[in-house]
């Protein structure tokens, strides 16, 4: 009897329901493997492009990690549809990995397991990979052409409205079937609060004010910036002040003329590392030439700026840009390639600015390592008393970090630390948020179904309430699918086993005295260390937090030989102490 794992993938770009998609993929795979075994576990990637390599998809990468574990709990992997799993030649590396570990790979199109030495099997998977890539390209082309057509017709294409506009109802949908189901069209309408601000920005720029001056005046007058005005759509921004880039974007936006414009940017696939194409690509938005823009043939909503003003501003921006042009010799190239060697800074990515919440960046100045947080010049006003440049030397932080860790895991504090870990574990800090949401959804769906049944008994016509019951049932099925495929909850920790685990850290002071910089960085990462740093005037504050995870320590013996010590399985436990005046 073969134990199978199922690899499934659902793309939500075309509004597929993850629960329904997983259901039919499971059904296809189960019928294939029924004569030979059963599916015992499922790996389900949702809304991850097939163009991504497996090691960059969360669940697919988990398959590759579990593949190396002899106690993985399954003997073969079944894929319901190879077009969903592979794009291009991705299957080649996967096949050889599975063959190396002696694990079978099954697909319905071949009627069973893939034979790596069978040329016919290899050609079939190659064809499916080519079809998958072609399908993705055709979908992208169809969507792009549809967007161009809608833009030329002056239809609202969705998304975030430009600052100065609101999204208003524009009547029933033009498609009769959609209109019958209640769908409505939407269009832009001037916002009575922000539209005058847009007009003022254009007038100020024509009067000679620059981006910085306009942003400073608006901020000082208490006028909310675009991100602060619409927090729901801009929660990722601080919104504390007007940015010069926001002023520049408003002045360059042709949609204030009352015409929809599409195609100002396009998605482009950029190789993550040109020297290692197998790593795949990242999708970035790139600006297009004005000749590539698609402008509506008629004005479809009220303009905020008249054409004479807009074109005068555009000409002035172009003239100023030419006067400040950067020569190719001065232009720096940012390739975005991954770092080839590990960072030289042991606290890289772990020091957080307590003023703005950003991570401090490592810099080497005259042989000394610094961690810096620089306020972007895009904002003329700082946030929360943030200095223009905040910097702290590494050798001022490391002694406090190491002393805190040594004290935290010292022999006389191990039992207290262990008790805190057990207490937080018992409070459910290890519960997966997705599982919590699924259980809450399940309870709510049961309540809704009961209410709908009460309505039927009260005489409400069945055809009125049937659609609501069906929608609620779909929500319930989706929640049940999440709970059914979730890994079992971890066993609660006991005080004795935590004490035994932490005892492995008793030699931490010796380890920190001998460890290399790269190993020190790995140790801090494994301990889940976070350093929050704040400086106001001459006063400094450091807040240290450790979120214990599975820790691998490399300890150096007296003779220079390395031996491994593992501290397993302490997940999501926060230990915190605040110190001042470091």
VOVOZA-894047 format. One record per residue (C-alpha): residue in one letter; x, y, z. Coordinates in steps of 0.2 Angstrom, whole numbers, plus 5000, padded with zeros to 4 digits. Example, Ala and Ser with C-alpha at 12.3 -4.5 7.8 and 13.67 -1.06 7.14 Angstrom:
BEGIN
<rec A <5062 4978 5039>>,
<rec S <5068 4995 5036>>,
// end
This chain:
BEGIN
<rec X <5000 5000 5000>>,
<rec X <5008 5016 4994>>,
<rec X <5006 5032 5004>>,
<rec X <5004 5047 4993>>,
<rec X <5006 5066 4995>>,
<rec X <4995 5077 4984>>,
<rec X <5003 5093 4976>>,
<rec X <4989 5105 4971>>,
<rec X <4990 5123 4965>>,
<rec X <4976 5136 4963>>,
<rec X <4977 5152 4954>>,
<rec X <4965 5165 4960>>,
<rec X <4968 5177 4945>>,
<rec X <4953 5170 4936>>,
<rec X <4942 5169 4952>>,
<rec X <4944 5151 4956>>,
<rec X <4938 5146 4973>>,
<rec X <4952 5137 4982>>,
<rec X <4941 5125 4991>>,
<rec X <4932 5119 4974>>,
<rec X <4949 5119 4965>>,
<rec X <4957 5108 4979>>,
<rec X <4941 5097 4979>>,
<rec X <4942 5092 4960>>,
<rec X <4961 5090 4960>>,
<rec X <4960 5079 4975>>,
<rec X <4946 5069 4966>>,
<rec X <4957 5067 4950>>,
<rec X <4972 5062 4960>>,
<rec X <4963 5050 4971>>,
<rec X <4955 5040 4956>>,
<rec X <4973 5038 4949>>,
<rec X <4981 5031 4964>>,
<rec X <4966 5021 4971>>,
<rec X <4972 5004 4965>>,
<rec X <4989 5007 4973>>,
<rec X <4986 5017 4989>>,
<rec X <4979 5032 4996>>,
<rec X <4982 5051 4999>>,
<rec X <4988 5054 5016>>,
<rec X <4993 5073 5015>>,
<rec X <4991 5088 5004>>,
<rec X <5002 5102 4999>>,
<rec X <4991 5116 4992>>,
<rec X <4999 5132 4985>>,
<rec X <4986 5147 4983>>,
<rec X <4988 5162 4972>>,
<rec X <5006 5157 4967>>,
<rec X <5011 5159 4949>>,
<rec X <5016 5143 4940>>,
<rec X <5031 5153 4933>>,
<rec X <5039 5153 4950>>,
<rec X <5052 5139 4953>>,
<rec X <5046 5126 4966>>,
<rec X <5058 5133 4979>>,
<rec X <5049 5150 4979>>,
<rec X <5032 5143 4981>>,
<rec X <5028 5140 5000>>,
<rec X <5020 5123 4999>>,
<rec X <5030 5116 4984>>,
<rec X <5046 5121 4993>>,
<rec X <5040 5112 5008>>,
<rec X <5038 5096 4997>>,
<rec X <5057 5098 4992>>,
<rec X <5062 5100 5011>>,
<rec X <5051 5085 5016>>,
<rec X <5058 5075 5002>>,
<rec X <5075 5074 5011>>,
<rec X <5067 5068 5027>>,
<rec X <5065 5049 5028>>,
<rec X <5051 5051 5041>>,
<rec X <5041 5062 5029>>,
<rec X <5026 5050 5031>>,
<rec X <5023 5047 5012>>,
<rec X <5031 5037 4998>>,
<rec X <5026 5046 4982>>,
<rec X <5019 5062 4976>>,
<rec X <5004 5063 4964>>,
<rec X <5000 5079 4954>>,
<rec X <4982 5081 4948>>,
<rec X <4987 5092 4933>>,
<rec X <5005 5095 4927>>,
<rec X <5001 5111 4918>>,
<rec X <4997 5118 4936>>,
<rec X <5013 5112 4943>>,
<rec X <5026 5115 4930>>,
<rec X <5030 5129 4918>>,
<rec X <5043 5128 4904>>,
<rec X <5057 5116 4909>>,
<rec X <5054 5116 4928>>,
<rec X <5050 5098 4928>>,
<rec X <5068 5093 4924>>,
<rec X <5076 5097 4941>>,
<rec X <5061 5091 4950>>,
<rec X <5062 5074 4942>>,
<rec X <5080 5071 4946>>,
<rec X <5078 5076 4964>>,
<rec X <5064 5064 4966>>,
<rec X <5074 5050 4957>>,
<rec X <5089 5054 4969>>,
<rec X <5078 5051 4984>>,
<rec X <5069 5036 4977>>,
<rec X <5052 5044 4978>>,
<rec X <5039 5042 4964>>,
<rec X <5031 5056 4955>>,
<rec X <5013 5052 4948>>,
<rec X <5003 5061 4935>>,
<rec X <4986 5056 4927>>,
<rec X <4992 5060 4909>>,
<rec X <5005 5046 4910>>,
<rec X <4993 5034 4920>>,
<rec X <5004 5032 4935>>,
<rec X <5022 5035 4939>>,
<rec X <5035 5045 4929>>,
<rec X <5049 5035 4922>>,
<rec X <5064 5046 4921>>,
<rec X <5073 5035 4909>>,
<rec X <5058 5034 4897>>,
<rec X <5060 5047 4883>>,
<rec X <5041 5047 4880>>,
<rec X <5037 5052 4898>>,
<rec X <5051 5065 4897>>,
<rec X <5043 5072 4880>>,
<rec X <5026 5072 4887>>,
<rec X <5031 5082 4903>>,
<rec X <5041 5094 4891>>,
<rec X <5025 5097 4881>>,
<rec X <5014 5100 4896>>,
<rec X <5027 5113 4903>>,
<rec X <5027 5122 4886>>,
<rec X <5008 5122 4886>>,
<rec X <5008 5129 4903>>,
<rec X <5020 5143 4899>>,
<rec X <5010 5147 4883>>,
<rec X <4994 5147 4892>>,
<rec X <5001 5160 4905>>,
<rec X <5007 5171 4890>>,
<rec X <4990 5170 4881>>,
<rec X <4981 5174 4897>>,
<rec X <4992 5190 4900>>,
<rec X <4989 5195 4882>>,
<rec X <4970 5193 4882>>,
<rec X <4969 5203 4898>>,
<rec X <4981 5217 4891>>,
<rec X <4970 5218 4875>>,
<rec X <4954 5219 4886>>,
<rec X <4961 5232 4897>>,
<rec X <4966 5243 4881>>,
<rec X <4948 5241 4874>>,
<rec X <4940 5246 4890>>,
<rec X <4951 5261 4892>>,
<rec X <4948 5267 4874>>,
<rec X <4929 5266 4878>>,
<rec X <4932 5276 4894>>,
<rec X <4926 5263 4906>>,
<rec X <4933 5263 4924>>,
<rec X <4946 5249 4925>>,
<rec X <4945 5247 4944>>,
<rec X <4959 5249 4957>>,
<rec X <4963 5264 4968>>,
<rec X <4956 5281 4962>>,
<rec X <4968 5295 4959>>,
<rec X <4969 5308 4974>>,
<rec X <4956 5320 4971>>,
<rec X <4943 5308 4965>>,
<rec X <4930 5296 4972>>,
<rec X <4922 5280 4965>>,
<rec X <4904 5284 4961>>,
<rec X <4890 5273 4955>>,
<rec X <4887 5274 4936>>,
<rec X <4871 5264 4933>>,
<rec X <4867 5246 4929>>,
<rec X <4880 5235 4920>>,
<rec X <4880 5236 4901>>,
<rec X <4880 5217 4901>>,
<rec X <4862 5212 4903>>,
<rec X <4866 5196 4912>>,
<rec X <4877 5205 4924>>,
<rec X <4864 5219 4926>>,
<rec X <4851 5206 4930>>,
<rec X <4862 5199 4944>>,
<rec X <4863 5216 4952>>,
<rec X <4880 5221 4945>>,
<rec X <4883 5240 4943>>,
<rec X <4895 5251 4933>>,
<rec X <4907 5263 4942>>,
<rec X <4915 5279 4937>>,
<rec X <4926 5293 4944>>,
<rec X <4919 5308 4952>>,
<rec X <4928 5323 4960>>,
<rec X <4930 5322 4979>>,
<rec X <4924 5339 4986>>,
<rec X <4938 5338 5000>>,
<rec X <4953 5333 4989>>,
<rec X <4949 5340 4972>>,
<rec X <4953 5358 4977>>,
<rec X <4970 5352 4984>>,
<rec X <4974 5345 4967>>,
<rec X <4970 5362 4959>>,
<rec X <4980 5371 4972>>,
<rec X <4995 5360 4968>>,
<rec X <4995 5364 4950>>,
<rec X <4993 5383 4953>>,
<rec X <5007 5383 4965>>,
<rec X <5019 5374 4953>>,
<rec X <5015 5386 4939>>,
<rec X <5018 5400 4952>>,
<rec X <5036 5394 4954>>,
<rec X <5035 5383 4969>>,
<rec X <5045 5366 4969>>,
<rec X <5040 5349 4975>>,
<rec X <5048 5351 4992>>,
<rec X <5040 5368 4995>>,
<rec X <5023 5362 4990>>,
<rec X <5024 5346 5001>>,
<rec X <5030 5357 5016>>,
<rec X <5016 5370 5015>>,
<rec X <5003 5356 5013>>,
<rec X <5010 5347 5028>>,
<rec X <5012 5362 5039>>,
<rec X <4994 5367 5035>>,
<rec X <4988 5350 5041>>,
<rec X <4981 5344 5024>>,
<rec X <4981 5325 5024>>,
<rec X <4993 5317 5012>>,
<rec X <4985 5304 4999>>,
<rec X <4990 5290 5010>>,
<rec X <4983 5298 5026>>,
<rec X <4967 5303 5017>>,
<rec X <4964 5285 5012>>,
<rec X <4971 5274 5025>>,
<rec X <4962 5258 5020>>,
<rec X <4971 5258 5003>>,
<rec X <4987 5264 5010>>,
<rec X <4990 5255 5026>>,
<rec X <5008 5251 5021>>,
<rec X <5013 5270 5021>>,
<rec X <5016 5280 5037>>,
<rec X <5005 5295 5030>>,
<rec X <5014 5307 5042>>,
<rec X <5017 5320 5029>>,
<rec X <5016 5324 5011>>,
<rec X <5030 5317 5000>>,
<rec X <5038 5326 4986>>,
<rec X <5035 5310 4975>>,
<rec X <5016 5312 4979>>,
<rec X <5016 5330 4973>>,
<rec X <5026 5325 4957>>,
<rec X <5014 5310 4953>>,
<rec X <4999 5322 4955>>,
<rec X <5007 5334 4943>>,
<rec X <5011 5321 4930>>,
<rec X <4995 5312 4930>>,
<rec X <4985 5314 4914>>,
<rec X <4969 5307 4922>>,
<rec X <4965 5324 4930>>,
<rec X <4959 5329 4912>>,
<rec X <4944 5318 4913>>,
<rec X <4950 5305 4901>>,
<rec X <4955 5287 4907>>,
<rec X <4973 5283 4903>>,
<rec X <4979 5265 4903>>,
<rec X <4996 5257 4899>>,
<rec X <5007 5270 4908>>,
<rec X <5016 5255 4916>>,
<rec X <5017 5237 4912>>,
<rec X <5022 5221 4921>>,
<rec X <5039 5214 4916>>,
<rec X <5048 5198 4922>>,
<rec X <5065 5202 4928>>,
<rec X <5077 5188 4932>>,
<rec X <5081 5187 4950>>,
<rec X <5099 5183 4946>>,
<rec X <5105 5184 4928>>,
<rec X <5119 5172 4931>>,
<rec X <5107 5159 4939>>,
<rec X <5092 5159 4928>>,
<rec X <5085 5144 4937>>,
<rec X <5081 5155 4952>>,
<rec X <5066 5162 4941>>,
<rec X <5061 5180 4940>>,
<rec X <5052 5194 4949>>,
<rec X <5038 5204 4942>>,
<rec X <5040 5222 4942>>,
<rec X <5030 5237 4935>>,
<rec X <5040 5247 4922>>,
<rec X <5036 5264 4915>>,
<rec X <5031 5264 4896>>,
<rec X <5034 5277 4883>>,
<rec X <5020 5290 4880>>,
<rec X <5017 5282 4863>>,
<rec X <5012 5266 4872>>,
<rec X <4998 5274 4883>>,
<rec X <4980 5271 4879>>,
<rec X <4969 5286 4881>>,
<rec X <4950 5286 4881>>,
<rec X <4943 5293 4865>>,
<rec X <4930 5304 4874>>,
<rec X <4929 5312 4891>>,
<rec X <4920 5301 4903>>,
<rec X <4921 5310 4920>>,
<rec X <4923 5328 4926>>,
<rec X <4940 5335 4924>>,
<rec X <4949 5343 4939>>,
<rec X <4962 5352 4929>>,
<rec X <4959 5361 4912>>,
<rec X <4970 5356 4897>>,
<rec X <4980 5372 4896>>,
<rec X <4985 5371 4914>>,
<rec X <4990 5353 4913>>,
<rec X <5000 5355 4897>>,
<rec X <5009 5370 4904>>,
<rec X <5014 5360 4920>>,
<rec X <5020 5345 4909>>,
<rec X <5031 5357 4898>>,
<rec X <5038 5365 4914>>,
<rec X <5042 5348 4922>>,
<rec X <5051 5342 4906>>,
<rec X <5061 5358 4906>>,
<rec X <5066 5356 4924>>,
<rec X <5070 5337 4921>>,
<rec X <5082 5341 4907>>,
<rec X <5091 5354 4917>>,
<rec X <5094 5341 4931>>,
<rec X <5098 5326 4920>>,
<rec X <5110 5314 4927>>,
<rec X <5124 5309 4915>>,
<rec X <5127 5291 4911>>,
<rec X <5144 5292 4920>>,
<rec X <5136 5298 4936>>,
<rec X <5121 5286 4935>>,
<rec X <5123 5271 4947>>,
<rec X <5117 5254 4941>>,
<rec X <5105 5244 4953>>,
<rec X <5104 5226 4946>>,
<rec X <5094 5219 4960>>,
<rec X <5105 5203 4960>>,
<rec X <5105 5193 4976>>,
<rec X <5120 5195 4988>>,
<rec X <5133 5183 4983>>,
<rec X <5141 5181 5000>>,
<rec X <5133 5182 5018>>,
<rec X <5132 5199 5026>>,
<rec X <5146 5205 5036>>,
<rec X <5135 5212 5049>>,
<rec X <5129 5200 5062>>,
<rec X <5114 5210 5066>>,
<rec X <5108 5213 5048>>,
<rec X <5089 5214 5047>>,
<rec X <5087 5212 5066>>,
<rec X <5089 5231 5072>>,
<rec X <5073 5240 5070>>,
<rec X <5071 5259 5072>>,
<rec X <5058 5262 5086>>,
<rec X <5053 5279 5078>>,
<rec X <5048 5273 5060>>,
<rec X <5048 5254 5061>>,
<rec X <5060 5252 5047>>,
<rec X <5075 5240 5048>>,
<rec X <5092 5249 5050>>,
<rec X <5105 5246 5036>>,
<rec X <5123 5241 5039>>,
<rec X <5137 5252 5034>>,
<rec X <5156 5251 5036>>,
<rec X <5164 5268 5040>>,
<rec X <5183 5269 5043>>,
<rec X <5183 5250 5048>>,
<rec X <5168 5252 5060>>,
<rec X <5152 5244 5057>>,
<rec X <5137 5255 5059>>,
<rec X <5118 5252 5058>>,
<rec X <5109 5267 5050>>,
<rec X <5091 5273 5047>>,
<rec X <5090 5288 5036>>,
<rec X <5074 5298 5033>>,
<rec X <5070 5298 5015>>,
<rec X <5073 5315 5007>>,
<rec X <5056 5312 4999>>,
<rec X <5048 5319 5015>>,
<rec X <5052 5337 5020>>,
<rec X <5045 5333 5038>>,
<rec X <5052 5319 5049>>,
<rec X <5041 5307 5059>>,
<rec X <5040 5305 5077>>,
<rec X <5055 5316 5081>>,
<rec X <5065 5305 5070>>,
<rec X <5083 5312 5066>>,
<rec X <5087 5315 5048>>,
<rec X <5100 5301 5050>>,
<rec X <5100 5289 5065>>,
<rec X <5116 5278 5067>>,
<rec X <5123 5267 5080>>,
<rec X <5140 5258 5081>>,
<rec X <5139 5239 5081>>,
<rec X <5151 5237 5095>>,
<rec X <5139 5248 5106>>,
<rec X <5125 5235 5103>>,
<rec X <5133 5218 5103>>,
<rec X <5139 5218 5121>>,
<rec X <5122 5222 5127>>,
<rec X <5114 5209 5116>>,
<rec X <5126 5196 5121>>,
<rec X <5125 5200 5140>>,
<rec X <5106 5199 5139>>,
<rec X <5106 5182 5130>>,
<rec X <5119 5175 5142>>,
<rec X <5108 5181 5157>>,
<rec X <5092 5175 5149>>,
<rec X <5100 5157 5147>>,
<rec X <5111 5157 5163>>,
<rec X <5109 5142 5175>>,
<rec X <5100 5152 5188>>,
<rec X <5087 5158 5176>>,
<rec X <5084 5143 5165>>,
<rec X <5069 5138 5176>>,
<rec X <5061 5155 5175>>,
<rec X <5064 5156 5157>>,
<rec X <5057 5139 5154>>,
<rec X <5041 5143 5165>>,
<rec X <5038 5158 5154>>,
<rec X <5039 5148 5138>>,
<rec X <5027 5135 5145>>,
<rec X <5015 5148 5150>>,
<rec X <5015 5157 5133>>,
<rec X <5013 5140 5124>>,
<rec X <4998 5136 5135>>,
<rec X <4990 5152 5130>>,
<rec X <4989 5147 5112>>,
<rec X <5003 5157 5104>>,
<rec X <5007 5143 5093>>,
<rec X <4990 5142 5085>>,
<rec X <4990 5145 5066>>,
<rec X <4980 5161 5062>>,
<rec X <4973 5152 5047>>,
<rec X <4966 5138 5058>>,
<rec X <4959 5151 5070>>,
<rec X <4950 5160 5056>>,
<rec X <4944 5144 5048>>,
<rec X <4936 5138 5065>>,
<rec X <4928 5155 5067>>,
<rec X <4921 5155 5049>>,
<rec X <4914 5137 5052>>,
<rec X <4905 5143 5068>>,
<rec X <4898 5158 5059>>,
<rec X <4892 5148 5044>>,
<rec X <4883 5136 5055>>,
<rec X <4874 5151 5063>>,
<rec X <4869 5158 5046>>,
<rec X <4863 5141 5040>>,
<rec X <4852 5139 5055>>,
<rec X <4845 5157 5052>>,
<rec X <4841 5153 5034>>,
<rec X <4832 5137 5039>>,
<rec X <4822 5147 5052>>,
<rec X <4817 5159 5037>>,
<rec X <4811 5144 5027>>,
<rec X <4800 5138 5041>>,
<rec X <4794 5156 5043>>,
<rec X <4787 5156 5025>>,
<rec X <4801 5165 5016>>,
<rec X <4800 5158 4998>>,
<rec X <4814 5145 4994>>,
<rec X <4820 5153 4978>>,
<rec X <4824 5169 4988>>,
<rec X <4834 5161 5001>>,
<rec X <4842 5147 4991>>,
<rec X <4857 5157 4984>>,
<rec X <4861 5163 5002>>,
<rec X <4861 5145 5008>>,
<rec X <4872 5140 4993>>,
<rec X <4885 5154 4997>>,
<rec X <4885 5150 5015>>,
<rec X <4888 5132 5011>>,
<rec X <4903 5136 5000>>,
<rec X <4911 5146 5014>>,
<rec X <4908 5132 5026>>,
<rec X <4916 5119 5013>>,
<rec X <4931 5131 5011>>,
<rec X <4934 5132 5030>>,
<rec X <4932 5113 5032>>,
<rec X <4945 5111 5018>>,
<rec X <4957 5122 5027>>,
<rec X <4954 5112 5043>>,
<rec X <4955 5095 5034>>,
<rec X <4972 5099 5026>>,
<rec X <4980 5107 5041>>,
<rec X <4994 5098 5050>>,
<rec X <4990 5091 5067>>,
<rec X <4992 5104 5082>>,
<rec X <5009 5102 5091>>,
<rec X <5009 5094 5108>>,
<rec X <5009 5106 5122>>,
<rec X <5027 5109 5130>>,
<rec X <5031 5103 5147>>,
<rec X <5042 5112 5159>>,
<rec X <5054 5097 5161>>,
<rec X <5057 5096 5142>>,
<rec X <5059 5115 5140>>,
<rec X <5072 5115 5154>>,
<rec X <5081 5101 5147>>,
<rec X <5082 5109 5130>>,
<rec X <5088 5126 5137>>,
<rec X <5101 5117 5146>>,
<rec X <5110 5115 5129>>,
<rec X <5113 5134 5130>>,
<rec X <5123 5133 5146>>,
<rec X <5139 5136 5136>>,
<rec X <5132 5151 5127>>,
<rec X <5145 5164 5135>>,
<rec X <5159 5153 5129>>,
<rec X <5151 5151 5112>>,
<rec X <5149 5170 5109>>,
<rec X <5167 5172 5114>>,
<rec X <5173 5161 5100>>,
<rec X <5160 5162 5086>>,
<rec X <5164 5169 5069>>,
<rec X <5154 5184 5063>>,
<rec X <5144 5173 5050>>,
<rec X <5140 5160 5064>>,
<rec X <5135 5174 5076>>,
<rec X <5123 5181 5063>>,
<rec X <5115 5163 5061>>,
<rec X <5114 5161 5080>>,
<rec X <5105 5178 5082>>,
<rec X <5093 5173 5067>>,
<rec X <5090 5156 5075>>,
<rec X <5086 5164 5092>>,
<rec X <5073 5176 5083>>,
<rec X <5082 5191 5090>>,
<rec X <5075 5208 5087>>,
<rec X <5083 5224 5093>>,
<rec X <5072 5240 5093>>,
<rec X <5083 5256 5095>>,
<rec X <5078 5274 5098>>,
<rec X <5088 5289 5101>>,
<rec X <5080 5306 5107>>,
<rec X <5094 5319 5109>>,
<rec X <5107 5311 5120>>,
<rec X <5096 5297 5127>>,
<rec X <5096 5280 5119>>,
<rec X <5084 5266 5122>>,
<rec X <5086 5247 5117>>,
<rec X <5072 5235 5118>>,
<rec X <5078 5216 5115>>,
<rec X <5066 5203 5110>>,
<rec X <5069 5184 5107>>,
<rec X <5057 5173 5098>>,
<rec X <5064 5156 5100>>,
<rec X <5064 5145 5085>>,
<rec X <5073 5128 5081>>,
<rec X <5091 5133 5085>>,
<rec X <5106 5125 5078>>,
<rec X <5122 5130 5087>>,
<rec X <5139 5127 5081>>,
<rec X <5151 5126 5096>>,
<rec X <5170 5128 5093>>,
<rec X <5180 5116 5104>>,
<rec X <5197 5120 5111>>,
<rec X <5206 5110 5097>>,
<rec X <5197 5120 5084>>,
<rec X <5185 5105 5079>>,
<rec X <5167 5109 5076>>,
<rec X <5153 5099 5084>>,
<rec X <5134 5102 5083>>,
<rec X <5122 5105 5096>>,
<rec X <5103 5106 5092>>,
<rec X <5090 5115 5102>>,
<rec X <5073 5109 5094>>,
<rec X <5056 5115 5093>>,
<rec X <5053 5131 5103>>,
<rec X <5041 5141 5092>>,
<rec X <5034 5158 5093>>,
<rec X <5039 5162 5111>>,
<rec X <5043 5180 5115>>,
<rec X <5055 5185 5129>>,
<rec X <5058 5203 5131>>,
<rec X <5067 5216 5142>>,
<rec X <5069 5234 5140>>,
<rec X <5085 5243 5144>>,
<rec X <5090 5262 5143>>,
<rec X <5105 5273 5141>>,
<rec X <5116 5260 5132>>,
// end
